[in-house]
């Protein structure tokens, strides 16, 4: 995620799923909390549209990272397993 100061807020963009994940906060900590929510919301758009989930890029030095909550990771894992299955129930 790219993270920069856009006075008076910190702005965050997830490059791999932009424009779905763009958020900000009063400081970096708040922006990262907002980024988790924006990331989960952005990924839910993929699920609703039955699209393949984007693959996370490797963390880059100097860039901030955020990841979905454990509960959301479980849901995303189930979705990925269903879509990777040869008997994909989402194809109907």
C-alpha positions in Angstrom: 0.0 0.0 0.0 1.2 3.5 -0.8 0.9 5.8 2.2 1.6 9.5 2.1 0.7 12.7 3.9 -1.9 14.8 2.1 -2.3 17.5 4.6 -4.1 17.4 7.0 -4.6 13.6 6.5 -2.6 10.5 5.7 -3.8 8.9 2.4 -3.5 5.2 1.6 -3.9 3.5 -1.7 -3.7 -0.3 -2.4 -2.2 -0.4 -5.8 -3.2 -4.0 -6.6 -6.9 -3.2 -6.3 -7.1 0.5 -6.9 -9.5 2.2 -7.2 -11.5 -0.1 -4.8 -9.1 0.7 -1.9 -8.4 4.3 -1.3 -8.7 5.7 2.2 -7.3 8.2 4.7 -7.0 9.1 8.3 -6.0 11.9 10.6 -2.6 10.1 11.2 -0.9 6.9 10.0 -2.4 4.7 12.7 -6.0 5.8 11.9 -5.3 5.5 8.1 -4.1 1.9 8.6 -7.2 1.1 10.6 -9.3 2.6 7.8 -7.3 0.7 5.2 -8.3 -2.7 6.7 -11.9 -1.7 6.4 -11.4 -0.4 2.9 -9.5 -3.5 1.9 -12.2 -5.8 3.2 -14.9 -3.7 1.4 -12.9 -3.7 -1.8 -12.4 -7.4 -1.8 -16.1 -8.0 -1.1 -16.8 -6.3 -4.5 -14.8 -9.0 -6.1 -16.8 -11.7 -4.4 -20.2 -10.1 -5.2 -19.1 -9.9 -8.9 -17.8 -13.5 -8.8 -14.4 -12.2 -10.0 -11.1 -13.8 -9.0 -9.4 -12.2 -6.0 -6.4 -10.1 -6.7 -3.0 -11.6 -5.6 -1.3 -9.5 -2.9 2.1 -8.2 -3.9 5.2 -8.7 -1.8 5.7 -6.0 0.8 8.0 -3.3 -0.5 10.6 -1.6 1.8 9.3 1.7 3.2 5.6 1.0 2.3 3.0 0.3 4.9 1.0 -2.9 4.9 -2.5 -3.9 6.0 -4.3 -7.2 5.8 -7.9 -8.3 6.3 -9.1 -9.5 9.7 -8.8 -13.2 10.6 -12.6 -13.6 10.0 -12.3 -12.0 6.6 -9.3 -14.1 5.7 -11.3 -17.2 6.4 -14.2 -16.0 4.2 -11.7 -15.1 1.4 -10.0 -18.5 1.7 -13.4 -20.3 1.4 -14.2 -18.2 -1.6 -10.9 -18.8 -3.3 -11.2 -22.6 -2.6 -14.7 -22.6 -4.1 -13.6 -20.7 -7.2 -10.5 -22.9 -7.7 -12.5 -26.1 -7.4 -13.2 -28.0 -10.7 -16.8 -28.1 -9.6 -17.1 -24.4 -9.1 -20.5 -23.7 -7.6 -20.3 -20.0 -8.7 -20.3 -21.0 -12.4 -24.1 -21.8 -12.3 
